[in-house]
Structures are given as C-alpha cells and as structure tokens.
Amino acid sequence: MDVLRSTLLPVTQNLPGPLVNLGTSIIGPKCYTTLVHNLELQNTECLSLAVSKVAGIGILTLSSIVKIPQILLIVRSGSAQGVSLASIVLETLAYIVSLAYNYRSGWPFSTYGETLMIGLQNTAIGALCMFYGGDEPIMSGLWVAFVGTIFYGLTSPEIVNDPLMANMMVGAGALGVASKIPQIYQNYEEGGTGQLSAFAVFNYLMGSLVRIFTTIQEVDDKLVLYSFVASFLLNAVLAGQMLYYWGNSKSTGQKREVKKVKEGIDVAKEKAPVAQSSGVSSKTKSPTTRRRG
C-alpha cells in the first residue's frame, strides 16, 4: 500500500488547477488535501463525506432522466393508463415544498438537487395525464402555471415565513408518503402496473436509500431524514408490485375491457326472456265424438 501511495503522490500533488478547484468545491479544502493531495484514505470522516458527495452527484445525474422513460411511454402509447394522477399531483406538491425548504435552509444542492429535476418531470407527466385523460387541453397549461406559482410563493420569505415553511416541510413529508398510496392501490385494484415505468420505480427505490445515507452524513435535519426513510419503505412496496405483476400476459387496459365485456354479457343474459321450444306440443284436451255405451 505504501509503495502504491508513494507512486501516486507525485500525480495527486501536481494535478491541474481546474481539477483541484473541482475537487475542493465538492469535498472542501480540508478533505481534498487529506484524501487527494496526501492520499490519507484512513481518514473515515473525510472518506464518508467523499462517498456521500459522489453518491449525491450520482443521484442528481440519474434524477435528470429518471422519469424520461415514463414520459416516453405515455407519449408513444397515447395513454396514461396505469399512472395515478393523484399520486403525481401529491408527489409534485411534496417535491415543491421540499425543494423550497432545502433551498431556503442553505443545504448543499447535491443533497436535494433531484427534487428539482424530478419535480420538473412530474409536472410534465401530470400535464400529459390530464391531456390524455380526456380533460380540456387548457387544464394541462393551468397545472403547469399552478406549480410555478406555488414554487415562487414558497421561495419568498415575504409570502411564507420560516416557521410556516418548517411546518409545511412536516406536511410535505406526510404528503410524499401519501403520494405513493394511490399508485399502490391502483396497481392492486387493476392487477397490473400499466404504463408505469420500471426504470423510474427502481431508481426511486435506490435513490431514496442512498438519500438516507447522504442525509445522515451532510444534513442535520430529522425532518428531511424521516421523509426519506418513509419514502424508501413505500418505494419498496411499489418495486415489489412491479416484480409481482411483471410479465402479465394482458395489460391493465385489456383486463378492464374483458371485464366490461363479461359484465355486459351477464346483464344481457339476465334481461333476455326464456325461449320456449317449438318442438313440444301442448297437451290440451279436445272434445271427442266417440259414443260411450
């Protein structure tokens, strides 16, 4: 190990200025000097911070595309079947509050940046659900305007003061948990996941797990931590449903149509009169001319 360290030290101590500045901006001057410049990897405090920062950047990168497959599925199929609009609306509101709270608290962007990325994609998915769900096209535009207005208000201390913002963050945690329930129930009720993106579901699961670690390392805020723990538990339920319903031969929409057809047939049978057979003659007595005697 010492041989490898002595070999690498001339490299790490003479890195180009842009790389030094980048490393310093990510893990700070102290930990950069410890881990990179001096290669003292036994420093667990700086090592944990570096792992947390890298994980946070990874989540931020993935979050920028995590719901793109979901958006493409809806657009290509021309249907939002299987996607719970209630879940999307609740989740978007929870992300807006969380984003505003973390921004105003001054926490590092790497610890909450995915809320911005996913919030934007959720806004698009909500608009698509309304558009393909039969609502008037103007509803999609009103939804986008509503999200923007709410975010502006939450980031303005003149409109929402700090104590109220803290209370709203508590509500956002509960809202984020509640946002998963309609989707879980819809999956159960329909016996499938429809156009729900597996990529998004499993990335949510891993992302919420990593966020628990990064929050413990970098954010001294129990409200944020508890919201990620609750989110992970319900994301695990969604991931379990995705695996359970994986490979169903019939889509959710097809199952619903079959059910409607069967119900229609049953109703028709109940209303149809009982047909009488034409091959059986009725047995009625007719007058006879035979003389009795």
Secondary structure in CASP SS format (residue, H / E / C, confidence):
PFRMAT SS
TARGET T0000
AUTHOR 0000-0000-0000
METHOD secondary structure of the structure
MODEL  1
M C 1.00
D H 1.00
V H 1.00
L H 1.00
R H 1.00
S H 1.00
T H 1.00
L H 1.00
L H 1.00
P H 1.00
V H 1.00
T H 1.00
Q C 1.00
N C 1.00
L C 1.00
P C 1.00
G H 1.00
P H 1.00
L H 1.00
V H 1.00
N H 1.00
L H 1.00
G H 1.00
T H 1.00
S H 1.00
I H 1.00
I H 1.00
G H 1.00
P H 1.00
K H 1.00
C H 1.00
Y H 1.00
T H 1.00
T H 1.00
L H 1.00
V H 1.00
H H 1.00
N C 1.00
L C 1.00
E C 1.00
L C 1.00
Q C 1.00
N C 1.00
T H 1.00
E H 1.00
C H 1.00
L H 1.00
S H 1.00
L H 1.00
A H 1.00
V H 1.00
S H 1.00
K H 1.00
V H 1.00
A H 1.00
G H 1.00
I H 1.00
G H 1.00
I H 1.00
L H 1.00
T H 1.00
L H 1.00
S H 1.00
S C 1.00
I C 1.00
V C 1.00
K C 1.00
I H 1.00
P H 1.00
Q H 1.00
I H 1.00
L H 1.00
L H 1.00
I H 1.00
V H 1.00
R H 1.00
S H 1.00
G C 1.00
S C 1.00
A C 1.00
Q C 1.00
G C 1.00
V C 1.00
S C 1.00
L H 1.00
A H 1.00
S H 1.00
I H 1.00
V H 1.00
L H 1.00
E H 1.00
T H 1.00
L H 1.00
A H 1.00
Y H 1.00
I H 1.00
V H 1.00
S H 1.00
L H 1.00
A H 1.00
Y H 1.00
N H 1.00
Y H 1.00
R H 1.00
S H 1.00
G C 1.00
W C 1.00
P C 1.00
F H 1.00
S H 1.00
T H 1.00
Y C 1.00
G H 1.00
E H 1.00
T H 1.00
L H 1.00
M H 1.00
I H 1.00
G H 1.00
L H 1.00
Q H 1.00
N H 1.00
T H 1.00
A H 1.00
I H 1.00
G H 1.00
A H 1.00
L H 1.00
C H 1.00
M H 1.00
F H 1.00
Y H 1.00
G C 1.00
G C 1.00
D C 1.00
E C 1.00
P H 1.00
I H 1.00
M H 1.00
S H 1.00
G H 1.00
L H 1.00
W H 1.00
V H 1.00
A H 1.00
F H 1.00
V H 1.00
G H 1.00
T H 1.00
I H 1.00
F H 1.00
Y H 1.00
G H 1.00
L H 1.00
T C 1.00
S C 1.00
P C 1.00
E C 1.00
I C 1.00
V C 1.00
N C 1.00
D H 1.00
P H 1.00
L H 1.00
M H 1.00
A H 1.00
N H 1.00
M H 1.00
M H 1.00
V H 1.00
G H 1.00
A H 1.00
G H 1.00
A H 1.00
L H 1.00
G H 1.00
V H 1.00
A H 1.00
S H 1.00
K H 1.00
I H 1.00
P H 1.00
Q H 1.00
I H 1.00
Y H 1.00
Q H 1.00
N H 1.00
Y H 1.00
E H 1.00
E H 1.00
G C 1.00
G C 1.00
T C 1.00
G C 1.00
Q C 1.00
L C 1.00
S C 1.00
A H 1.00
F H 1.00
A H 1.00
V H 1.00
F H 1.00
N H 1.00
Y H 1.00
L H 1.00
M H 1.00
G H 1.00
S H 1.00
L H 1.00
V H 1.00
R H 1.00
I H 1.00
F H 1.00
T H 1.00
T H 1.00
I H 1.00
Q H 1.00
E H 1.00
V C 1.00
D C 1.00
D C 1.00
K H 1.00
L H 1.00
V H 1.00
L H 1.00
Y H 1.00
S H 1.00
F H 1.00
V H 1.00
A H 1.00
S H 1.00
F H 1.00
L H 1.00
L H 1.00
N H 1.00
A H 1.00
V H 1.00
L H 1.00
A H 1.00
G H 1.00
Q H 1.00
M H 1.00
L H 1.00
Y H 1.00
Y C 1.00
W C 1.00
G C 1.00
N C 1.00
S C 1.00
K C 1.00
S C 1.00
T H 1.00
G H 1.00
Q H 1.00
K H 1.00
R H 1.00
E H 1.00
V H 1.00
K H 1.00
K H 1.00
V H 1.00
K H 1.00
E H 1.00
G H 1.00
I H 1.00
D H 1.00
V H 1.00
A H 1.00
K H 1.00
E H 1.00
K H 1.00
A C 1.00
P C 1.00
V C 1.00
A C 1.00
Q C 1.00
S C 1.00
S C 1.00
G C 1.00
V C 1.00
S C 1.00
S C 1.00
K C 1.00
T C 1.00
K C 1.00
S C 1.00
P C 1.00
T C 1.00
T C 1.00
R C 1.00
R C 1.00
R C 1.00
G C 1.00
END
